Amino acid sequence: MRVAIAQGGGPTAVINASLYGAVAELTGARRRSMEIWGAQGGILGVLKQRWLDLRKPGRRAWAGISRAPGAALGSCRKMLNREEAEAAVRILQAQDVRYFFYIGGNDSMDTALKMADAAAALHYELHVAGIPKTIDNDLPHTDHCPGFGSAARYFAQSAIDLGADIRTLPTPVSILEVLGRNTGWLTAATLAARKDPDDAPQLIYVPEAPLSRRRFLADIQAVYARQGWVVAAVSEGVKDESGRSWSAPRAGAAVDGFGHALPGDVAATLAGMVTAELGLRARSEKPGVCGRACALMVSKVDRAEAEAIARFAVAWALKGNTAFMGAIERRASRPYKVAYRPVPLDAVANVEKPLPQEYLPPEQNDIRDSYRSYVEPLLGGALLRYPRLQ
């Protein structure tokens, strides 16, 4: 029996823990005869028939690979059409591959769904399963997504450290740009950085609330007048009242392989506006990909769940199921407890889950404290905080 695994979309700090979890579940004592193929470069690796034997690495190698950021198999952003999906299934059929696992986010679940539909149309028994990952945390029908907890930890700790720095400098305003594309889950996670009322970030802006120039400048001015310095966490996907992105124009291609607009330098644009219109020196910080690739900031909860959900997806597929994605169901937050369940691929493919409005205060320049009970269990332990000289 042959199995194929691929990784799609933007990597996370724990995507390889899912790869390891799938391989480990497939190499159980009763499955010694299984061939496990890894497609190099996502679904393009299937179409180009670029394979790796995933049974070859030993335990020591997998111990390192499972903790490495980036996609160990390589990834891609490729939107399949029906003909390409059928071609990919025919390639798998020619090699008698009976199981296909795709580790990815919204668009990768679309790829997995198209593979499942193509297999059904071709009357080929191919079991297709999606294994979720995305720092954006925007997949529906799952409490959260592997990769989110580690990125949330990174940006929350970055806000703490940035605040400690800005307190001491004559630069009174700093704008921290946070990943997350069209949703504010990750930007909202910087709330976990704040312990005391004057802690950074004092302001938080997410795409689910339009951001006007007038309100933004008024917010900055008010916080500066109150305490003399400001850190604002701003999502890369934030838009104005007309729905226009605050991103600076980006050179080159305007969209990715799935047609999504590429975010520009939101923080730089807003910082320039603060300096020009308020006369306050402002800096912009854009960690960018570092926020999803920092191995030192991985949440132990996130890593464990990334492996566990892959094991679940493999086990569920081996029972004869197909066209599903593994999902996380939260049973309790304190003490934190989850379970895993399948959800249909057609319910998650190309669907974004926005940050609920219940987490936004009327001013729409912050996040309600109730969000802490959602995000803090995912951070994998306490953040590093520092005493101050009084």
Secondary structure, DSSP 8 states (H G I E B T S, - for coil): -EEEEEE-SS--TTHHHHHHHHHHHHTSTT-TT-EEEEETTTHHHHHTT-EEETTSS-HHHHHHHTT-SS-TT--------HHHHHHHHHHHHHTTEEEEEEEESHHHHHHHHHHHHHHHHTT---EEEEEE--TT---TTSS--TTHHHHHHHHHHHHHHHHHHHTTSS--EEEEEE--TT--HHHHGGGGG--STTSS-SEEE-TTS---HHHHHHHHHHHHHHHS-EEEEEETT-B-TTS-B-----SS-SB-TTS-B----HHHHHHHHHHHHH---EEEE--TTHHHH-GGG--HHHHHHHHHHHHHHHHHHHTT--SEEEEEEEEEETTEEEEEEEEEGGGTTT------GGGS-TTSSS--TTHHHHHGGGG-S---------
